[in-house]
Amino acid sequence: MSNRQYFGTDGVRGEVGTHPMTPDFALKLGWAAGTVLLRDGGREVLLGKDTRLSGYMFEAALEAGFAAAGATVRFLGPIPTPAVAYLTRTFRAAAGVVISASHNPYTDNGFKFFTPEGFKLTDQQEAEIEALLDEPLKITNTNAIGRASRVDDALGRYIEYIKASVPMEVRFSGMKIALDCANGAGYKLAPQALKELGADVVTLGVEPNGLNINEGVGATSLDALQALVVQEGCDLGIALDGDADRVMLVDHRGNVVDGDGVLYLLASNRVKRGLPLKGVVGTLMTNLGLQAALRDQFGLPMLRADVGDRYVIEQMRKHEWELGGESSGHIILSDRSTTGDGLLAAVQVLVTLCREEKTLAEAMENYRAFPQILKNVVVKDKSVIMSDEHLLAFVDQAKAYLGNSGRVLLRPSGTEPKIRVMVEADRQELAVEWCDKIIDEVKSRV
């Protein structure tokens, strides 16, 4: 990945009111992105957002910047990130943009961009946009300034796309599902889609007020959903994050099934049904248990990409593989989507359970995840920590000790001032011990 000042692993992100998350920067970014992304023809840009209060402010600023570059902006309103990717393709738009900070609190926001094909931007495109940010803003010819309008049926179009992914003979009737929408972009769309597919839906996190996105709910805060599933006697629970591009599941006992488990279920289904599946792309964070299960049960290889669904997709496209994703819940089915799609992945799991007439717990019986400990350390300078020779030598020592029965990963966050430490081992106490040792080493250098 090339060195960029603003773009991280998933677009531009930061604290609202602190550079670069300011209206003046958003205006300049809209102009720069419009200038780069409209070069290949087309003028239409689709603009969606999640439910953060600051989305109104950034929506107006981005639109002004795009208009200055000559783009016609179509507002989609609050809508999941994968819906913007899908609609960008179907509208044959020049680009799609989402104003969201995904699973972060409302005090953060960000900007994600999609190409006309619905993929995240390349490193080269991001570098070109950043280069223009250092140039003076030049408004296009007055008669070419862009207009703005609203797409009134955006949610309906995406709901039909989700429903079309379910075979006609499959019915969700009889299934009681707890659905947590994180008070985010999927709050209206996701319950409606599942109800139209026949499910009995109990909802959580569907009352956004601009300030409560991801607050104690959603894919990164599962306690409330776990309690709801058990309390209401649901067959399973589904948790989306703030922009609904990731999903986590909960079985009827309240046990969590993360993105690795979802990949296992979807791979199992494809193998059993004889559908194309050459291999699965995970990331550096993917559990060793998934790699072992894919190999031992299905004879499938697994590749590890850098963290970030854009890098998973790059490897999937390179090898022409059909399935990939992250432990955090970004799941990509390349024959249906171009980016992580939480609702689509959840619906495909429901299809699998219906076909096999199994509960989620039964479907996961043959999958064993290695104990994995993941902790974060807040630091001032990630590059200094990551280049510390003594720390890296200590990490090598941990890797040597664990051998083939474990993994160690030390990496900087792409969006936050944190160092992430992950340790896997065949025994929980071993993973905890080595993770704590490495954390102490990092803290001694902060």
Secondary structure, 3 states (H helix, E strand, C coil): CCCCCCEECCEEEEECCCCCCCHHHHHHHHHHHHHHHCCCCCCEEEEEECCCCHHHHHHHHHHHHHHHCCCEEEEEEECCHHHHHHHHHHCCCCEEEEECCCCCCCCEEEEEEECCCCCECCHHHHHHHHHHHCCCCCCCCHHHCCCEEECCCHHHHHHHHHHHCCCCCCCCCCCEEEEECCCCCCCCHHHHHHHHCCCEEEEECCCCCCCCCCCCCCCCCCHHHHHHHHHHCCCEEEEECCCCCCEEEEECCCCEECHHHHHHHHHHHHHHCCCCCCCEEEECCCCHHHHHHHHHHHCCCEEEECCCHHHHHHHHHHHCCCEEECCCCCEEECCCCCCCCHHHHHHHHHHHHHHHCCCHHHHCCCCCCCCEEEEEEECCCHHHHHCCHHHHHHHHHHHHHHHHHEEEEEEECCCCCEEEEEEEECCHHHHHHHHHHHHHHHHCCC
